[in-house]
Amino acid sequence: MVTKAKAYALIVPRFEDVLHSFYASEIIKGVSLAASHLKADVLIHITERARHEDWLNWPVLNSSYLDGVLFADIDSDTATLKKFIAKGIPYLVLNNAFDEPINSISIDNEKAAVEAMQYLVKLGHKKIATIAGDLHTQSGKARLKGYKEALAKHKLPLKDEYIGVGGFLRTPARAAAEKLLHLHQRPTAIFAASDVMALELIDLARKEGLSIPHDISIIGFDDNPIALYSSIGLTTVRQPIVEMGQLGLETLDQIAQRKVKLPVKSTLPAKLVLRESCTKPKKEK
């Protein structure tokens, strides 16, 4: 008797330059590690970020070949996700947490953002700005929420002009950084919601003649290896993306075999990594 090989689908949003996306590549790496261990095949399906009809009508979903589906993210589209869940196919969603009974593994983005902000406050910064990520994603919204939460906790003012949106992308992040650096009351520190955006900020600040961290402190998010090429060591938040991808497929395999109680919910911690891009603010004259 021939045993049917396990086969799972990984649905990945079409990020800008998706094949070079740090998040997508780390998720795929983690899923691949788990697939090797489980002796399973993985089909990678790249979906559009605004339209998700393919979650429902992708031909492979209706075949007996597929054992389950792992979503790398859902871009806040809970409505289509629920229609998919109604199909009865084993599934699990990464990078999202839900109040509803939906299988998920997430990273505590909000808490990590609060800890990054509290580090800047501890250094003595009061004028702290942010370059937010993609606010269509739960991670982008959670990091911005953590920024605001930390300001409120330490009774620091929330200024609209101190909030730029970079969408986790280089060009919008650079535009947001330019506005922040040219404010009359320039921030003494900036929390960027991704390392890619932080690196754009560092490059622009250097070209503006600013010294990092003496004129401005910068924190990123991801611990992306690309930051190794920065002119200064970037203080950042290391999130366990590979681990999330690996645990995600392993957990989906357990769900498919009905070996775990549903719904499955797990939240992984992130860690602040201190490097040279932050210091105490200059004393105001």
C-alpha positions, 0 to 999 in steps of 0.5 A: 500500500502506497502512503499518500505524501503530505501536501500543504499550501503556503499563501503569501501576499504579493509584497513589493519585490516579493522574492526579495522580501525579508518577511516572505523569505524568512517565512518560506525558510521556516516552512521549508525547514518544517516540510523537510522534517515532516517529509511534506510537499509545499505549494507556494501561492502568491496572492494579490494583496487587495483581492483574495478571490483566489483563496476560494477558487484556486483549483488546488483547494478543491482537490484531494491532494491538499492537506491544509493551507497556511496563510503568511498574512491576510492583510486584514481580510477576515471576511474572505478568510471566514469564507475559506474556513467554511470550506472545512479545509485545515488551515492556520494564519500567521502574523495575525491574532484574533479574538474569534476562534481562528487558528493563528500564530502571531508575534507580539508586535505591540509589546515589542514596539512599546519596549522599543519606545520605552528604551528611547524614553529611558535614554531621555528622549521626549520628542519621538517620532515614528515611521509606521508600516503598512496600516492594512496589516495587523503588524503595521497597526500593532507597531503604531499602537505600541508607539502611541501606547508608550507615549501615553504611558510616559505622558508624552504628547502625541503629535500628528506631525510626528507620525509618518507612514512608510508602508514598509517600503523604501520610497514612501519611507524616505518621503516620510523621513524627509518630512520628519527631519525638516520639522521646525521641532525636529524629533530627537529620536525616530522609531521606524516600523521596519529596518528597511525604512530605518535604513532609508532614514539613516541614509537621508539623515547622513545626507542632511549632515546629521550625526547618528546617534548624536543628532538623532537616535533611530530604532528599526524593527525586524533585525534584517541582515540588510542592516549589516551594510548600514554605516552604523549598527542599527538598534532594532527588534528581532522577531522570530519569523523563521520560527513562526513559519516552522511552527506554523507548518508543524502546527498545521500538520497537527491540525490536519491529523486532528491531534490538537484542540481547536482553535490553536492560538499562539503568540511569540515574543520579540526581542530588542537588540541594542546597537549603536544607533541610539544614545541620550539626546543633546541637552537643549540650549 
